């Protein structure tokens, strides 16, 4: 991975930043175990890497003339370049740490949801993240939600009457728990792409004259019903798992 970096920090003179961006390419070449190898790439002046190293901080002969024209010394320029390389190393190490932390949390979420609600995880299109969202929506007392209609209203997928005269239709529900609504939408998208019964249903309703948005609302309502019955009797509560 290689990226051109302009370093905006307090600097000896205004000419330094103008030179950093076009000349210095900070590349993260090797990331291994204990250390991070950060190198200054070729500056593009046609000279080899050895020539760049002779001038220090990745500055070749042609670029040294640019440094002098900008009114800065080689030492000032090299100090800024060292700062760029050091910050790039810190940021890259931080990215690696966050990636590892995210992967570890994903494994925990996967294990907890699979143990707490295996019936939910067995529903087509439900992954660890959507399962965690739906579990947190229904809470540790699923008995408070007495029907799939109540769960659909909680998730904001129950139909809202929007009929007028002889036209009978329903409109989008913008209420309810929006995180749960988004989880149901993710499941819907997965099924629209890969679940053949859902694809057949959509094709049939399109032939009947329904719009795609109306069909998607209908499918989300069906998914909410299926999720509700899968959530009714989880094996263990979240509190038991945490304890």
Protein Blocks (a to p, Z undefined) as FASTA:
>chain_A
ZZddddddddfblklmmmmmmmpccddfbcchjbccdddddehlopafklmmmnoghiaf
klmmmmmmnopafklmmmmmmmmmmmmmmmmmmmmmmmmmmmmmmmmmmmmmmmmmmmlm
mpghiafklmmmmmmmnomalklpmbfklmmmmnopaccdfbehjbccddddfedjfklm
mmmmmmmmmmmmmmmklmmmmmmmmmnopafklmmmmmmmmmmmmmmmmmmmgfbdfklm
mZZ
